[in-house]
Amino acid sequence: MPRLRYLWSRSPVMTVEGFRSLKEHQEEPDETVAAKVGIIEDDTSTIVNSVARDIMLKLPGVNQSNCYAFVRQLPDLAAVVNASESVLQQILGPSGGTQLYRFFHHQFQTAD
């Protein structure tokens, strides 16, 4: 399965030509299969969006070992941002919870 994520071109015409050349000698995509691209099923038969998981793993304090518990207990970004530092520490561990809490609650100072 191709893993092309971005296709840049100088104009809309070149974009069309690029897609035509990519599709050359290829079958038309199956809608059902296309809808499942980027979604994987892990060993606990839970469907995981691989792109969202990759993004979550970029957050400070989140790693391979705590990612599953993190997603199960905090299902969306609003829940993560609104979680207290102690809740994040329970899920991610003392260091990871503090890192993530500070990441979302850092006060930026503006130059006046």
N, CA and C of each residue as an Amber inpcrd file, in Angstrom:
protein
   336
   0.8420000  -1.1720000   0.0000000   0.0000000   0.0000000   0.0000000
   0.8880000   1.2370000   0.0000000   0.6460000   2.1760000  -0.8860000
   1.4620000   3.3930000  -0.9470000   1.3010000   4.2170000   0.3240000
   2.3630000   4.9150000   0.6880000   2.3120000   5.7360000   1.8930000
   2.5050000   7.2120000   1.5500000   2.1220000   7.6110000   0.3500000
   2.2280000   9.0070000  -0.0590000   1.2480000   9.8370000   0.7520000
   1.7480000  10.8680000   1.4130000   0.8780000  11.7170000   2.2220000
   0.6970000  13.0960000   1.6000000   1.7080000  13.5890000   0.9120000
   1.6470000  14.9250000   0.3460000   2.0720000  14.8760000  -1.1100000
   1.3890000  15.6590000  -1.9020000   1.7610000  15.8030000  -3.3020000
   1.7250000  17.2980000  -3.6000000   2.8790000  17.8610000  -3.8980000
   2.9630000  19.2860000  -4.1520000   3.2080000  19.5000000  -5.6290000
   2.5600000  20.5090000  -6.1620000   2.8250000  20.8820000  -7.5490000
   2.6660000  22.3930000  -7.6820000   3.1330000  22.8990000  -8.8020000
   3.1290000  24.3470000  -9.0150000   1.7860000  24.8970000  -9.4600000
   0.9110000  24.0370000  -9.9810000  -0.3750000  24.5340000 -10.4820000
  -1.4170000  23.4230000 -10.4190000  -2.6930000  23.7890000 -10.5060000
  -3.7440000  22.7750000 -10.5220000  -3.6060000  21.8020000 -11.6950000
  -3.1520000  22.3000000 -12.8270000  -2.9810000  21.4380000 -14.0050000
  -1.9070000  20.3830000 -13.7280000  -0.8110000  20.8010000 -13.1240000
   0.2530000  19.8480000 -12.7950000  -0.2180000  18.8460000 -11.7390000
  -1.0900000  19.2870000 -10.8380000  -1.6360000  18.3780000  -9.8250000
  -2.4460000  17.2760000 -10.4920000  -3.3060000  17.6570000 -11.4270000
  -4.1210000  16.6750000 -12.1560000  -3.2200000  15.7110000 -12.9170000
  -2.2140000  16.2350000 -13.5750000  -1.2980000  15.3730000 -14.3180000
  -0.5660000  14.4100000 -13.3820000  -0.1750000  14.9120000 -12.2200000
   0.5030000  14.0680000 -11.2420000  -0.3820000  12.9290000 -10.7620000
  -1.6480000  13.2410000 -10.4500000  -2.5660000  12.1930000 -10.0120000
  -2.8590000  11.1990000 -11.1320000  -2.9770000  11.7000000 -12.3410000
  -3.2060000  10.7850000 -13.4700000  -2.0420000   9.8210000 -13.6330000
  -0.8310000  10.3110000 -13.5010000   0.3200000   9.4160000 -13.6600000
   0.4150000   8.4280000 -12.4960000   0.0180000   8.8500000 -11.2970000
   0.0170000   7.9350000 -10.1570000  -1.0200000   6.8260000 -10.3250000
  -2.1560000   7.1800000 -10.9280000  -3.2370000   6.2110000 -11.0910000
  -3.0740000   5.3360000 -12.3270000  -2.1290000   5.6720000 -13.1780000
  -1.9270000   4.9200000 -14.4080000  -1.6810000   3.4460000 -14.1000000
  -2.3820000   2.5720000 -14.7800000  -2.2820000   1.1190000 -14.6160000
  -2.7280000   0.6490000 -13.2280000  -3.5420000   1.4280000 -12.5550000
  -4.0660000   1.0620000 -11.2450000  -5.5850000   0.9390000 -11.3320000
  -6.1370000   0.0580000 -10.5200000  -7.5890000  -0.0630000 -10.4500000
  -8.1570000   1.1160000  -9.6820000  -9.4540000   1.3990000  -9.9150000
 -10.1210000   2.4370000  -9.1440000 -10.1960000   1.9810000  -7.6880000
 -10.0380000   2.8900000  -6.7510000 -10.0500000   2.4850000  -5.3440000
 -11.4250000   2.0080000  -4.8880000 -11.4250000   1.0430000  -3.9770000
 -12.6400000   0.5410000  -3.3580000 -12.9870000   1.4790000  -2.2030000
 -14.2230000   2.0020000  -2.1720000 -14.6170000   2.9720000  -1.1470000
 -14.4660000   2.4050000   0.2610000 -14.8160000   1.1520000   0.4460000
 -14.7370000   0.5350000   1.7760000 -13.2910000   0.4450000   2.2410000
 -12.4250000   0.0340000   1.3520000 -11.0070000  -0.0770000   1.6890000
 -10.4170000   1.3140000   1.9380000 -10.7760000   2.2900000   1.1010000
 -10.2480000   3.6460000   1.2440000 -10.6660000   4.2750000   2.5730000
 -11.8720000   3.9840000   3.0270000 -12.3490000   4.5460000   4.2950000
 -11.5750000   4.0040000   5.4830000 -10.9670000   2.8420000   5.3280000
 -10.2330000   2.2230000   6.4370000  -8.7450000   2.5610000   6.4430000
  -8.2790000   3.3030000   5.4530000  -6.8680000   3.6600000   5.3960000
  -6.5440000   4.5440000   6.5880000  -5.4690000   4.2090000   7.2810000
  -5.0600000   4.9670000   8.4550000  -5.6640000   4.4540000   9.7370000
  -6.5420000   3.4650000   9.6460000  -7.1380000   2.8800000  10.8470000
  -6.6250000   1.4620000  10.9710000  -6.0980000   1.1490000  12.1320000
  -5.5720000  -0.1970000  12.3660000  -6.3050000  -0.8190000  13.5400000
  -6.2560000  -2.1170000  13.6160000  -6.8620000  -2.8200000  14.7310000
  -5.7300000  -3.4080000  15.5570000  -5.6970000  -3.0570000  16.8540000
  -4.6050000  -3.5730000  17.6720000  -4.9640000  -4.9340000  18.2480000
  -4.0680000  -5.5040000  19.0450000  -4.2480000  -6.8640000  19.5400000
  -5.3950000  -7.0260000  20.5310000  -5.9720000  -5.9390000  21.0010000
  -7.1280000  -6.0350000  21.9000000  -8.4280000  -5.7810000  21.1290000
  -8.3780000  -5.8760000  19.8130000  -9.4790000  -5.6310000  18.8810000
 -10.1540000  -4.2790000  19.0680000  -9.3760000  -3.2890000  19.4040000
  -9.8520000  -1.9230000  19.4720000  -9.3620000  -1.2150000  18.2210000
 -10.2490000  -0.4800000  17.5720000  -9.8550000   0.2460000  16.3720000
  -9.1350000   1.5210000  16.7960000  -7.9690000   1.7380000  16.2150000
  -7.1440000   2.8890000  16.5450000  -6.8290000   3.6420000  15.2580000
  -7.0270000   4.9440000  15.2770000  -6.6520000   5.7640000  14.1410000
  -5.1480000   5.9940000  14.2280000  -4.4070000   5.4350000  13.2940000
  -2.9430000   5.4740000  13.3740000  -2.3920000   6.8860000  13.2710000
  -3.0400000   7.7660000  12.5140000  -2.5600000   9.1410000  12.4000000
  -2.7440000   9.8620000  13.7320000  -3.9180000   9.7130000  14.3490000
  -4.1580000  10.3430000  15.6490000  -3.1880000   9.7960000  16.6960000
  -2.9250000   8.5030000  16.6340000  -1.9910000   7.8830000  17.5860000
  -0.5890000   8.4480000  17.3940000  -0.1700000   8.6180000  16.1450000
   1.1490000   9.1960000  15.8740000   1.2560000  10.6130000  16.4340000
   0.1870000  11.3870000  16.3120000   0.1830000  12.7500000  16.8420000
   0.2570000  12.7210000  18.3640000  -0.5210000  11.8250000  18.9820000
  -0.5030000  11.7350000  20.4500000   0.8830000  11.3740000  20.9600000
   1.5800000  10.5260000  20.2350000   2.9190000  10.1190000  20.6650000
   3.9290000  11.2600000  20.5810000   3.5740000  12.3450000  19.9180000
   4.4440000  13.5210000  19.8520000   4.2640000  14.4200000  21.0730000
   3.1820000  14.2260000  21.8470000   2.9420000  15.0530000  23.0260000
   3.9480000  14.7090000  24.1220000   4.4130000  15.7140000  24.8620000
   5.3670000  15.4340000  25.9340000   4.7400000  14.5390000  27.0080000
   5.4720000  13.5280000  27.4210000   5.0090000  12.6300000  28.4660000
   4.2660000  11.4100000  27.9630000   3.8520000  11.4170000  26.6960000
   3.1230000  10.2760000  26.1300000   4.1180000   9.4150000  25.3650000
   4.0860000   8.0970000  25.6290000   4.9970000   7.1900000  24.9430000
   4.2670000   5.8920000  24.6050000   4.9680000   4.9640000  24.0060000
   4.3680000   3.7000000  23.5730000   3.7240000   2.9460000  24.7350000
   4.3400000   2.9970000  25.9000000   3.8460000   2.1890000  27.0180000
   2.6140000   2.7770000  27.7010000   2.4090000   4.0970000  27.6100000
   1.2420000   4.6730000  28.2780000   0.1860000   5.2260000  27.3230000
   0.4230000   5.1300000  26.0300000  -0.4830000   5.7130000  25.0350000
  -1.8800000   5.0920000  25.0850000  -1.9670000   3.7760000  25.2030000
  -3.2720000   3.1110000  25.1940000  -4.1180000   3.5400000  26.3890000
  -3.5330000   3.5600000  27.5830000  -4.2680000   3.9940000  28.7790000
  -4.6520000   5.4630000  28.6650000  -3.7760000   6.2510000  28.0970000
  -4.0260000   7.6770000  27.8970000  -5.2630000   7.9020000  27.0330000
  -5.3410000   7.1970000  25.9160000  -6.4720000   7.3470000  24.9890000
  -7.7680000   6.8100000  25.5980000  -7.6780000   5.7120000  26.3260000
  -8.8760000   5.1310000  26.9390000  -9.4740000   6.0560000  27.9940000
  -8.6240000   6.6980000  28.7770000  -9.1270000   7.5160000  29.8800000
  -9.4050000   8.9630000  29.4910000  -8.7410000   9.4490000  28.4550000
  -8.9460000  10.8120000  27.9790000  -9.2420000  10.7420000  26.4780000
 -10.5090000  10.5580000  26.1110000 -10.8660000  10.2320000  24.7360000
 -10.7290000  11.3530000  23.7060000 -10.6130000  12.6050000  24.1530000
 -10.4760000  13.6880000  23.1800000  -9.5680000  14.7790000  23.7440000
  -9.1960000  15.7100000  22.8870000  -8.2550000  16.7490000  23.2680000
  -8.8030000  17.6380000  24.3830000 -10.1080000  17.8990000  24.3750000
 -10.7080000  18.7180000  25.4350000 -10.5220000  18.0570000  26.7940000
 -10.6870000  16.7470000  26.8660000 -10.5020000  16.0250000  28.1250000
  -9.0510000  16.1090000  28.5840000  -8.1180000  16.0610000  27.6460000
  -6.6960000  16.1540000  27.9870000  -6.3790000  17.5430000  28.5440000
  -6.8290000  18.5720000  27.8490000  -6.5380000  19.9450000  28.2630000
  -7.1790000  20.2600000  29.6150000  -8.3780000  19.7390000  29.8550000
  -9.0920000  20.0290000  31.1010000  -8.7020000  19.1230000  32.2620000
  -7.8930000  18.1130000  32.0190000  -7.4910000  17.1870000  33.0770000
  -6.5450000  17.8980000  34.0510000  -6.6870000  17.5580000  35.3180000
  -5.7950000  18.1290000  36.3280000  -4.4110000  17.4740000  36.2170000
  -3.4420000  18.1180000  36.8250000  -2.0890000  17.5690000  36.7950000
  -2.0440000  16.2040000  37.4810000  -2.7900000  16.0540000  38.5780000
  -2.7770000  14.7690000  39.2900000  -3.3970000  13.6490000  38.4560000
  -4.4390000  13.9510000  37.6880000  -5.0420000  12.9360000  36.8120000
  -4.0450000  12.5250000  35.7350000  -3.3790000  13.4990000  35.1280000
  -2.3810000  13.1930000  34.1000000  -1.2250000  12.3860000  34.6890000
  -0.8420000  12.6810000  35.9270000   0.2380000  11.9280000  36.5710000
  -0.1870000  10.4850000  36.8470000  -1.4580000  10.2730000  37.1870000
  -1.9460000   8.9100000  37.4180000  -1.8940000   8.0950000  36.1290000
  -2.1830000   8.7370000  35.0040000  -2.2270000   8.0350000  33.7220000
  -0.8320000   7.8800000  33.1240000  -0.0510000   8.9600000  33.1320000
   1.2380000   8.9850000  32.4310000   2.4460000   8.8160000  33.3490000
   2.2270000   8.7740000  34.6410000   3.3270000   8.7340000  35.5820000
   3.6480000  10.1440000  36.0500000   4.3710000  10.2710000  37.1640000
   4.6380000  11.5950000  37.7320000   5.3310000  12.5590000  36.7620000
   6.3710000  12.1090000  36.1150000   7.1260000  12.9770000  35.2130000
   6.3210000  13.2920000  33.9430000   5.7760000  12.2590000  33.3170000
   5.0230000  12.4570000  32.0730000   3.7890000  13.3160000  32.2800000
   3.0860000  13.1040000  33.3860000   1.8930000  13.8970000  33.6730000
   2.2190000  15.3620000  33.8630000   3.3040000  15.6330000  34.5680000
   3.7310000  17.0200000  34.7940000   4.1440000  17.6710000  33.4770000
   4.8840000  16.9380000  32.6520000   5.3160000  17.4780000  31.3520000
   4.1170000  17.8690000  30.4970000   3.1250000  16.9770000  30.4080000
   1.9690000  17.2570000  29.5620000   1.1220000  18.3790000  30.1440000
   0.9520000  18.4060000  31.4470000   0.1750000  19.4770000  32.0760000
   0.8180000  20.8300000  31.7930000   2.1290000  20.9120000  31.9720000
   2.8350000  22.1770000  31.7340000   2.7930000  22.5750000  30.2600000
   2.8090000  21.5850000  29.3800000   2.7270000  21.8590000  27.9440000
   1.4340000  22.6070000  27.6080000   0.3170000  22.1790000  28.1690000
  -0.9700000  22.7950000  27.8580000  -1.2880000  24.0140000  28.7250000
  -0.6200000  24.1830000  29.8490000  -0.9690000  25.2720000  30.7570000
   0.1470000  26.3030000  30.9420000   1.1140000  26.2870000  30.0590000
   2.2170000  27.2530000  30.1170000   1.6760000  28.6500000  29.8250000
   2.0450000  29.6030000  30.6560000   1.6270000  30.9840000  30.4570000
   2.6810000  31.7110000  29.6180000   2.3140000  32.1280000  28.4440000
   3.2330000  32.8620000  27.5820000   3.1450000  34.3450000  27.9080000
   4.2770000  34.9920000  27.9260000   4.3000000  36.4260000  28.1630000
   4.4650000  37.1260000  26.8240000   3.6980000  38.1780000  26.6520000
   3.7870000  38.9250000  25.4140000   4.5510000  40.2190000  25.6750000
   5.2810000  40.6590000  24.6800000   6.0000000  41.9230000  24.7680000
   5.0160000  43.0400000  24.4960000   4.9690000  43.9930000  25.3920000
   4.0350000  45.1280000  25.2160000   4.6950000  46.2910000  24.5430000
